[in-house]
Amino acid sequence: MKTFKLKSCSNASGEGLAIVIIVVALIGLGAWWLFSTKHTAEKEGREFANEAIQRLSIQHDLAFLGSKLGPNAKLDLSPQQQRNLIETLTQLGVPAQPIPIDGNITFESHFFEPKGFFTAHLNYPARPGTLEIAISHPVGRWQFDAVKLNLERAR
């Protein structure tokens, strides 16, 4: 009598299951990294905006403004306009603390190319105003895309 040997397919299904588990783990790790990177960019953008508003409205830091301007902002805001902005802020003094800041960070491609727009409501003794900044993080650092000071009429 002949005896038949049955080959087990369990090895093939075990290898397939291991590959599926590895692929699912890699996808999960990639998703975690994307969301973590996005959260970090949002946090850093808000911190940069808060620091920028403090450095401009309270410390009147012309060097900070000049060093953080992006290429298009440098074209829109000449060195003379930068000095005029800082001189105006210096003449107004220091606004009431804490400075209320509204704004948000958005992403051009859901996880990458963060941009932000923030408005600081400055309450000076002579007259109120708003400082509006647009920021972005194209490569390596946060930068200003636009800076605008709007003052209301004197009280």
C-alpha positions in Angstrom: 0.0 0.0 0.0 1.2 3.4 -0.9 1.2 6.2 1.7 0.5 9.6 0.6 2.4 12.5 2.1 0.4 15.7 2.5 2.3 18.9 2.1 1.3 21.6 4.5 0.4 25.1 3.2 0.7 26.6 6.6 4.2 27.9 5.8 3.0 30.0 2.9 0.1 31.5 4.8 2.3 32.3 7.7 4.7 34.2 5.4 1.9 36.1 3.8 0.5 37.0 7.2 3.9 38.3 8.3 4.2 40.5 5.2 0.7 41.9 5.8 1.6 42.7 9.4 4.8 44.4 8.3 3.0 46.5 5.7 0.3 47.5 8.1 2.9 48.5 10.7 4.8 50.6 8.1 1.6 52.3 7.0 0.7 53.0 10.7 4.2 54.3 11.4 4.0 56.6 8.3 0.6 58.0 9.3 1.9 58.6 12.9 4.9 60.4 11.5 2.8 62.6 9.2 0.4 63.6 12.0 3.2 64.2 14.4 5.0 66.4 11.9 1.9 68.4 11.3 1.2 68.9 15.0 4.8 70.0 15.5 4.6 72.5 12.6 1.4 74.0 14.0 3.0 74.4 17.4 6.2 75.9 16.0 4.2 78.3 13.8 2.1 79.6 16.7 5.3 80.0 18.8 7.0 81.9 16.0 3.9 84.1 15.6 3.8 84.9 19.3 7.6 85.6 19.4 7.3 87.8 16.3 4.5 89.9 17.7 6.4 90.3 21.0 9.7 91.2 19.2 8.0 93.7 16.9 5.4 95.4 19.2 7.2 95.3 22.5 11.0 95.1 21.8 10.8 97.0 18.5 13.4 94.7 17.0 14.3 95.8 13.5 17.1 93.2 13.1 14.5 90.4 13.8 12.1 91.8 11.3 14.8 92.1 8.6 16.3 88.6 9.2 12.9 86.8 9.1 11.5 88.4 5.9 10.9 86.0 3.1 11.9 86.8 -0.5 8.6 88.3 -1.5 8.2 90.1 1.8 11.6 91.8 1.2 10.3 93.1 -2.1 7.1 94.3 -0.6 8.7 95.8 2.6 11.8 97.8 1.7 14.4 98.5 4.4 13.0 102.1 4.7 9.5 100.7 5.2 10.9 98.3 7.8 12.5 101.2 9.7 9.3 103.2 9.4 7.2 100.3 10.8 9.6 99.9 13.8 9.7 103.7 14.4 5.9 103.9 14.4 5.7 101.0 16.9 8.4 102.7 19.0 6.6 106.0 19.0 3.4 104.3 20.1 5.2 102.7 23.1 4.3 99.3 24.6 0.8 98.0 24.2 -1.2 96.7 27.1 -0.3 93.2 28.2 -1.2 90.5 27.4 -1.7 91.0 23.7 -4.7 89.2 22.3 -3.6 87.2 19.2 -6.0 85.5 16.8 -4.8 83.3 14.0 -4.4 79.9 12.6 -2.0 77.6 10.6 -3.1 75.9 7.4 -1.3 73.5 5.2 -1.1 73.7 1.4 -0.9 69.9 1.0 -2.6 68.6 4.1 0.7 67.8 5.9 3.3 70.0 4.3 3.9 73.7 3.4 2.4 75.3 6.5 1.2 78.9 6.3 -0.3 81.1 9.0 -2.1 84.3 9.4 -2.2 86.1 12.8 -3.7 89.3 14.0 -2.5 90.9 17.2 -4.9 93.4 18.8 -2.6 96.2 20.2 -4.1 98.5 22.8 -1.9 101.6 23.0 -2.7 104.5 25.3 -3.1 106.9 22.3 -5.0 104.6 20.0 -5.7 100.9 19.3 -4.3 99.1 16.3 -3.7 95.7 14.8 -0.5 94.0 13.7 -1.2 91.5 11.0 1.5 88.9 10.0 1.4 86.2 7.4 4.0 83.5 8.0 5.2 80.3 6.2 7.8 77.6 6.6 9.0 76.8 3.1 12.5 75.3 3.8 14.2 75.1 7.2 12.8 78.2 9.0 9.7 80.2 9.7 9.5 83.5 7.8 7.3 86.5 7.3 5.4 86.6 4.1 3.7 89.9 5.0 3.6 92.4 7.9 1.0 95.1 8.2 0.2 97.6 10.9 -3.3 99.1 11.0 -3.9 102.0 13.4 -7.3 103.4 14.3 -7.9 107.1 14.8 -6.5 108.8 17.9 -8.8 108.7 20.9 
